[in-house]
Amino acid sequence: MLASKLAYQFGDVGRGDVVVFENPNPALLPDRSVLGSFFHWLGEGLGFAQPEEEDLIKRVIGVPGDIVEIRDRTVHVNGQPLAEPYLTPDAQAAMGDYGPVTVPEGMLFVLGDNRGNSADSRAIGFVPEDRVVGRAFVIIWPPSDAGGLD
């Protein structure tokens, strides 16, 4: 995916935006020797090792003040069901009940579009707005999925 780092310089994050953000709860970094650090760095560069400080990408579901709840496999925001045409039937079926929770000031509630396999606000908690790096706007890989994001 490609993301614009300038998207939020002149506007606010909105519900439905697909955002890239720094993990608000990064795991403790392992203590590595100089040689171990070098090999991990090399593995990251070649795509064999996961980056230690990997950014996450999720869809904004709740903004400050919103009440978010998942019931009967449907996301509700402020008591209203949220239309999510981008979800596959498998992703929708994977949603369990959650909440209700109120999004605090300065925070966001995010969900991954692959709900059955997503480290999103249900697991990592609210995302501070100041951790948002940019807004994703286009998929470039794999080529069969290339195109703009809704």
C-alpha positions as CSV (number, residue, x, y, z in Angstrom):
1,M,0.0,0.0,0.0
2,L,1.0,3.6,-0.5
3,A,0.2,6.1,2.2
4,S,0.2,9.9,2.2
5,K,2.1,11.4,5.2
6,L,0.6,14.8,4.3
7,A,-3.0,13.7,4.4
8,Y,-3.6,14.9,8.0
9,Q,-1.5,18.1,7.9
10,F,-4.6,20.0,6.8
11,G,-7.4,17.8,8.0
12,D,-8.6,15.4,10.7
13,V,-8.7,11.6,10.7
14,G,-12.2,10.5,9.8
15,R,-14.3,7.4,10.3
16,G,-13.7,5.0,7.4
17,D,-10.1,6.2,6.7
18,V,-7.5,3.5,6.3
19,V,-4.6,4.8,8.4
20,V,-1.0,3.8,9.0
21,F,0.1,4.2,12.6
22,E,2.9,3.4,15.0
23,N,2.0,0.4,17.2
24,P,0.7,2.0,20.4
25,N,1.9,-1.1,22.4
26,P,5.2,-2.2,20.9
27,A,6.6,-5.4,22.4
28,L,9.9,-5.1,24.3
29,L,12.7,-5.3,21.9
30,P,14.9,-8.3,22.3
31,D,18.4,-7.9,23.7
32,R,20.7,-8.8,20.8
33,S,24.5,-9.0,20.4
34,V,26.2,-6.9,17.7
35,L,26.3,-10.0,15.4
36,G,22.7,-10.9,16.2
37,S,21.6,-7.3,15.4
38,F,23.4,-7.4,12.1
39,F,21.7,-10.6,11.0
40,H,18.3,-9.3,12.1
41,W,18.9,-6.1,10.1
42,L,20.0,-8.1,7.1
43,G,16.9,-10.4,7.4
44,E,14.6,-7.3,7.5
45,G,16.2,-5.9,4.4
46,L,15.8,-9.2,2.5
47,G,12.2,-9.7,3.8
48,F,12.9,-12.7,6.0
49,A,12.6,-11.1,9.4
50,Q,9.7,-8.9,10.7
51,P,10.7,-5.3,11.4
52,E,11.1,-4.5,15.1
53,E,9.1,-1.3,14.9
54,E,6.6,-2.2,12.2
55,D,3.8,0.3,11.5
56,L,0.2,-1.1,11.4
57,I,-2.5,-0.3,9.0
58,K,-6.2,-0.4,10.0
59,R,-9.5,1.2,9.2
60,V,-10.8,3.9,11.6
61,I,-14.2,2.9,13.0
62,G,-14.5,5.3,16.0
63,V,-13.3,8.8,16.6
64,P,-13.3,10.7,19.9
65,G,-16.7,10.6,21.6
66,D,-18.1,7.6,19.5
67,I,-19.6,4.6,21.2
68,V,-18.4,1.4,19.4
69,E,-20.0,-2.0,19.9
70,I,-19.9,-5.3,18.0
71,R,-23.0,-7.4,18.4
72,D,-24.5,-10.1,16.2
73,R,-21.4,-9.8,13.8
74,T,-22.2,-6.2,13.1
75,V,-20.3,-3.1,14.1
76,H,-22.5,-0.4,15.7
77,V,-21.3,3.2,16.1
78,N,-23.4,5.4,18.3
79,G,-26.1,2.8,18.2
80,Q,-26.3,2.7,14.4
81,P,-25.1,-0.4,12.3
82,L,-22.1,0.5,10.2
83,A,-22.3,-0.5,6.5
84,E,-19.0,-2.3,5.7
85,P,-19.2,-3.4,2.1
86,Y,-15.4,-4.0,2.0
87,L,-15.7,-7.0,4.4
88,T,-15.7,-10.5,3.1
89,P,-18.3,-12.9,4.4
90,D,-15.5,-14.7,6.3
91,A,-14.3,-11.5,7.9
92,Q,-17.8,-10.6,9.0
93,A,-18.4,-14.1,10.4
94,A,-15.2,-13.9,12.4
95,M,-16.4,-11.0,14.5
96,G,-17.4,-11.8,18.1
97,D,-19.3,-9.5,20.4
98,Y,-17.3,-6.6,21.8
99,G,-18.0,-3.5,23.9
100,P,-19.6,-1.1,24.1
101,V,-16.7,1.3,24.5
102,T,-16.5,5.1,24.3
103,V,-13.5,6.4,22.3
104,P,-11.6,8.9,24.5
105,E,-10.5,12.3,23.4
106,G,-7.3,12.1,21.3
107,M,-7.8,8.4,20.5
108,L,-9.1,6.3,17.7
109,F,-10.8,2.9,17.6
110,V,-9.5,0.9,14.6
111,L,-10.4,-2.5,13.1
112,G,-8.6,-4.5,10.4
113,D,-10.6,-5.5,7.4
114,N,-9.5,-9.1,8.0
115,R,-11.4,-9.3,11.3
116,G,-10.5,-12.9,12.1
117,N,-6.8,-12.3,12.0
118,S,-6.2,-8.7,13.0
119,A,-4.3,-7.0,15.9
120,D,-6.7,-4.1,16.1
121,S,-8.3,-2.0,18.9
122,R,-10.0,-5.2,20.2
123,A,-6.5,-6.4,21.1
124,I,-4.1,-3.4,21.2
125,G,-6.6,-0.8,22.6
126,F,-7.3,2.7,21.4
127,V,-4.7,4.3,19.1
128,P,-3.5,7.8,20.0
129,E,-4.2,10.2,17.1
130,D,-0.6,11.5,17.4
131,R,0.6,8.0,16.4
132,V,-1.0,8.2,13.0
133,V,1.7,8.4,10.3
134,G,-0.5,8.8,7.2
135,R,-3.5,7.8,5.2
136,A,-3.4,4.7,2.9
137,F,-4.8,5.5,-0.5
138,V,-3.8,2.8,-2.9
139,I,-2.9,-0.9,-3.0
140,I,0.1,-1.7,-5.2
141,W,0.9,-5.3,-4.3
142,P,0.0,-7.9,-5.2
143,P,-0.9,-6.6,-8.7
144,S,-4.1,-8.6,-8.8
145,D,-5.4,-6.4,-5.9
146,A,-4.0,-3.1,-7.2
147,G,-6.4,-0.1,-7.0
148,G,-7.7,2.7,-4.8
149,L,-9.1,2.3,-1.3
150,D,-12.6,3.2,-0.5
